[in-house]
Amino acid sequence: MTATTERRQDAQDAPAGLFTPLRVGSVNLPNRLAVAPMTRVSATADGLATAQMAGYYEAFARGGFGLVITEGIYTDKAHAQGYLFQPGLADDAQRDAWRPVVDRVHAQGGRIFAQLMHAGALSQGNPHRPGTKGPSAVLPAGQQMTFYRGQGPYRMPHAMNLDDIGEVVEGFAQAARRAQEAGFDGVEIHGANGYLLDQFLTRHTNRRKDGYGGSLENRLRLTVDVIQAARQSTSGTFVVGVRTSQGKVNDFTHKWEGGLDDAARIFGALGAAPIDYVHTTEFEAWRPAFGDSGPSLAALARRHVQVPVLANGSLHDPRQAEGLLARQEADFVSLGRGALTHADWPARLRAGAPHEAFDRGLLAPIADLDNAVRHRAADALGARRVERAAAGHA
């Protein structure tokens, strides 16, 4: 019996709490709280992580999160980069720039995974190559995201040939290797939210007639190839996970066309791949994945895989996060907006301190760290002015 199977049986015997330790692959986490990957477009123009980013990630570990997952990191200098000022793991200089980030998270007792991402047809800021590439020449829905410095509709992508696909797989493999060399505890393969691997999975954006198109299994093939390549390029103890979703950044309400059957086949294929966890994301993680009733996406994943399931989606409400674990729909949870609001969200929960509502000003007009610093400074200045005015009328 494997350690993963033993852990799953223990979890089924007694529901876990948010502060119960968890083993994911070879990594021991002190609790069930993770920071979700969030694009912050705050690297240097050539994709190097900065001291400001190190402080940003360190704060989450200091605040009590057992696991920190980075923003999406581009994997090659071809067509992977999605946004200007996005960090990369596409060369050794980028690898070395991540080392201080990793070291500072570890110094606070946290663990950190690198999320590896290829934007594909949704790339809106890539200085390395002109144009975009995807599974097929299909214009993406929606508009580029202005808070990531995009403007107007997406560009028509060129359809990838087999050499392009090989370049994608090799890019993920080498980025995973560099992540391990930089000291990361694992990687998360970004197969969600409409980026390249999800574009291959989705029938509308994948109209290929070869072994990467057509059947659901063929459309999942690139994701499985990437997982296997990441596993083969790293040591056996290095964690490899995968993130999946239905909705996309440019098609928020998308659902898998085959419903429960597609979910069983997708999670079955992912569960058969050499992964250590599955990360599901929905807008509200506890809602039914399909229709008005039935299991959530996280619960469906947990039904079909034998590795831990990480759930994401509006779980900054502690009652929803705790409920998901109590119902055994997931093994651990990740927070996005809650973590941005309070880097010490776990410590606040332990202390019974209040959690404030998310302030969208932290992400506007640009969702970078400089904007967040300016916005918080302006809020603090405004609060002091109100206090002084009130004192003057006392």
Sequence and secondary structure as in RCSB ss.txt:
>XXXX:A:sequence
MTATTERRQDAQDAPAGLFTPLRVGSVNLPNRLAVAPMTRVSATADGLATAQMAGYYEAFARGGFGLVITEGIYT
DKAHAQGYLFQPGLADDAQRDAWRPVVDRVHAQGGRIFAQLMHAGALSQGNPHRPGTKGPSAVLPAGQQMTFYRG
QGPYRMPHAMNLDDIGEVVEGFAQAARRAQEAGFDGVEIHGANGYLLDQFLTRHTNRRKDGYGGSLENRLRLTVD
VIQAARQSTSGTFVVGVRTSQGKVNDFTHKWEGGLDDAARIFGALGAAPIDYVHTTEFEAWRPAFGDSGPSLAAL
ARRHVQVPVLANGSLHDPRQAEGLLARQEADFVSLGRGALTHADWPARLRAGAPHEAFDRGLLAPIADLDNAVRH
RAADALGARRVERAAAGHA
>XXXX:A:secstr
  HHHHHHHHHHHS   TTS EEETTEEESSSEEE       S TT    HHHHHHHHHHHHTT SEEEEEEEE 
 SSS   STT  B SSHHHHHHHHHHHHHHHHTT EEEEEEE  GGG    SSSSS EESSS   SSB  GGGT 
 SB    EE  HHHHHHHHHHHHHHHHHHHHHT SEEEEE  BTSHHHHHH TTT    STTSSSHHHHTHHHHH
HHHHHHHTS TTSEEEEEEESSBTTBTT   TTHHHHHHHHHHHHHHSS SEEEEE SSTTS SSTTSS  HHHH
HHHH SS EEEESSTTSHHHHHHHHHTTS SEEEESHHHHH TTHHHHHHHT       GGGGSS  SHHHHHHH
HHHHHHHHHHHHHHHHHT 
